[in-house]
């Protein structure tokens, strides 16, 4: 390499099947820049069941139908989700510390072994290598919103203003999107429609159960000013983030709520049935800061808080680590 040639890092994104993990890893990898290499991976049992600090020879546990992990090792590896912890640290070990290992969320006992941990505020993680964030790392950028706005302007532009985006999640280990929750949400949407004449764009997720989809589809059909994505063709999700005047999001997904906030639009949330203490802390923190409100049939109000662009800040921290290494200011560890 020429002495003054710019350094372009190779960044491996360890991608588990879960959408929430994938979006965070890709969001940070894209923000770092460089040569992005997507590694679609998963761990098989018994490796997937072992504590991350007690997972020997993790490469042997890789799903053989997915990507392999082999040298040349990257400059950066990013993981999110417990199963990526032993894999990211094994890559760092085999590279003799050349690879900077980055973890998103809380790696618990393995935290000191990473070069950077990007952990949610509600995880109460601390340390010299820990960055705390109020919202999840995400893939929402102004460039992507501009492109989506241009792509969807014709299809969504015919709907009346204010245009409200409704983003539906679904059941997971902690929460249930029951028919009672759906009926209450639809009653509030109907109230909002009558009071404001608003238009609605609704998109379900892969976790939204068919009976819930059916109820919201009926709401959209009952309105002359609404549309609901039927799961075919392009998902209007980014178009909604770009063009809607406000967003209503179910609370089950940290990533969905965080991406809605990143759009810069007013955000109101709909709680589902169930309980998870860490997740409740996430929501309560955003409510206390005025970043979101709970949807009650009123038009969502503008955020009272300007949260930092945590994705950009985390990417800058990674690039600072790489620059310090290149300059010989810190040694690989």
N, C-alpha and C positions, 0 to 999 in steps of 0.2 A: 504494500500500500504506500502511496506517495506520502511524504511527511506531513503535508498540509491538507490531505484529502479528508473530507468530512466523514465522521464516524457514523455509520448506519447500522444500528443494532438489529440483530435477528431476535424476534420475540415469538416465543411459543405460547399459544393460548391452549391450555388444557381444558377441553370442553366435555363435560358430563352431559347426559341426555336432558337434564332438567333445564327448562327455558330460563328460569331465574338465574341460575348459575352461569349459563352461557352468555346471557346478555351483559352481565357484569364483567366477566373476563374479556369479552370482545370489546366492550366499551373502553376499558382501560388500555387494552392492547392497541386499539385504533388511535387513542389519544396520545400514546407514547410515540407512535410513528415507527418508521423503520420497516424491516421486512417481516410481515406478519405471517406466521405459519400456524394454521389451525390443526390441532391434534384432537380428533374425536376419540375419546377413551372412556373406559369404565373398568372397575375392579370387580372380579368375580369373588364369590365366597370360596374359602373363608377369609381371604384378605379384606374383603369389603366389610367384614364384621369385627375386625380387630381394631384396637385403639391405634390411632395414627402414629404414636411413638413406639408402638410394639408391633410393627408390621414388617416382618423380614422379607427381603427380596421382593419388593412390591412389583417389579417388572414382570415376575412370573405370574402375578395375579391379573395381568391385563387381559381384557376380553380379546381373544385372538381374531375376532371378526372385525375389529376396529383398528385404529392406527397403532403402529409400533413406536416406541421411544428408543432411539439409538443415536450415537454420535454421527456427525459433528454436533456438539451441544450448542444451544443458543446463548446469547448474551443475557437474555431475560426469559424466565418462565413464570407464568401467572396461573394460579389455581384459585378455585372457589368451590366450596363443597368438601366435606370431610375426606372423601375418597381421593381427592387430588393432593392431600397433604403429604403422604409418604412418597408419592410419585415426584412431586416438585422437589422435595428434599433429597431424593435419590439422584435426580438429575444434577442438583447442585453438588452432591458428594462426588459423583462420577466425573464431573467437570473439574474437580479439585478446587471448587469455589469460583471458577470462572463465571458460572451462570449466577446471576442475581435472582434469587427466589422471592417472589411476591405472592402474598396471600390476601384474598378479599374475604371478609368476615372474621370470625374468631377461631384461630387454630388452637386455642387453649394452651396446653403444656408445650406445644411445639412452637409457640410464638417467638421465643428467643432465637430459634434456628433460621428464621426468615430475615431477609434484608429489609423488607418492609411489610408491615401488616396494616391493611386498611380495614378498620373495624368500626361497626356501628356504635354510636354513642351509648345506646342502651346495653351494649355488651360489657361496658365498664372495663375495657381492656386498657392497660397502660404499659409504658416502656419506651425506651429511647428510639425504638424502631416502629412504634405504633402511631398511626394517624387515625384519629376519631372523626367520623362523619355522621351527619344527621340524616342523610338520605343515601340510598344505595348508588353505587357506581352504575352508569347507564350508557346507552349508545345515542342519546338525543344530543344533536348538535344543531347549531343555527343553519349550517349548510344542508343537513338532511331535512330540516323543517322547511327551508326555502324550496328544496326540490320537491318535497311531498306537497307543499302548497300549490306549486305550479301544476303538478300532476293531477291533483284532485279538485282544482278550482272550479272546473266546469261541472263536475258531478255533484259537488257539495254546494256550489254557489247558488243553485236554484232554491235551496231551502231558506226559509225565513230567518231573520235575526231577531233576538240573539240565537245563535246556533250552539246547542249544548251537546257535547260528546258524552256518551254513557259507556263506560268500559267495565265489562262484567268478568269477574273471576269465577271461582268455584270452590268446591270442597277440597280440603287438604287434611293433613294429620290433626290440625287444631280447629279448623272452622268448617261449618256446614252452611251451604247456600240453600236454605230451606224455602219451601213455597210461601211460608209466612213472611219471610224476609223479602221475597220477590214481590208479593202482593203489597206490602207496605211501601217498598220502593216505587212501584208503579203508581200507587195512590198519590205519592208525593210528586212524581213526574206529571201526573194528570193535573194536579193542583198548580204546578208551575206552568204547564201549557195553557191552562185557562187564564191565569193571571197575566201572562206575558206574551202569549202567542208565539212562544219560542219554537224553533225547529230542533229536531233531535236526530243524532246519528248514533246508533247503538252497535257495539261489536262485542260478541262473546269471546271467551278464550277456549282452549282445548279442555279446560277443566269445568266448563259450564255444562251442567246436566241438561239433557233434552227437555224435561218438563219445565225447567226455568227458561230455556231458550224459547219454548212455545209461548209462555206467558208474555215475555217481552216482545216477541214477534206479533202477538195479538195487539199489544199496546201500540206498536208502530203502525199496524194496519188500521187501527181505530183513529189514528191521527192523520190529518191531511198534510202534515208538515214533518213527517218522520220517515227515516229509512233504517233498516237493520241489515247488517251484513249476514248473508246466508251461508257463509263458509266456502263459497265458490269464488273463483277469480281473486283479484287482489284484495287484501285486507286493508280497509281504510284507516287503520290505526294511526300511522304517521300523518296521514292527511287530517285526521281529527285533531291531533296534537298541534298541527300547524294552523288550521283554519277555524276551529271552534272558538267561541267567545268564552266558554267556561267548560270545565270537565267534572263529571261525577264518576267516581271510581269505587268499586268495592274494596274493602280494607284487607282482604286476605293476602294480597301480594305486596311485599315491600317494594319490589321492582316497579310494579304498575303505579303505585302511589308516587314513587320517586320520579319516574319518567313524566308523569302528569305535572308534577311541580316544576320539572326542568323545562317544560314547554313555556313557562312564564304566564300561564293562564290561571284564573281563579279555580281552585280545586275544592270540591266537597266530597266527603267519603260516606259510604254506606257500610256500617258494621254488619258482619255475619254472626250467626250463632256459634258459640264455642268460646274458648279462652286459651290464650298463650301469653304468659306474663311478659316475655321479651317483646313480643309483637305489640302488646298493649303499651309498653313503655315507648316504643317507636312512635305510635300514633299520638300518645299523650304529649310527647315532646313537641311534635309538629303542631298540635292543637294549642299548646301553651305559647309557642312562638308566633302563632297566628299565620302559619304557613298553609294551613288547611282549616276547613270547618266541617262539621257534620251536616249531611244533607237533610233538610227538614221541609222540602217543598218550596224553599225560597231560592232565588237566583244566587249561585255561589258568589261570594264577595272576594275582592282582590286580596292577595296575601298582604299581611301586615309585616312580613319579614322578608328580607332579601338574603336568601341562603347562598353561600358560596357555590361556585361550580366545583364540586368536590372531585369530579372525574378529572378535570384539568389540573387541579392541585395535586392529585395523586400521581398523575402522569409526570408533572414537573418534578416531584420528589424522586421518581424512578430515573428520569433523565439526569437529575443532579447526582444520583449515585453512580450512574454510568460515566458521567463527565469527570467526577472525582477519581474514579478508577483509571480512566484514560490519562488523567494528569498525574497519576501516581500519588495522589493525596491520601487515598485509602487503599488498602490491600484487600483482595478477595478473601472472604472468610468462610 
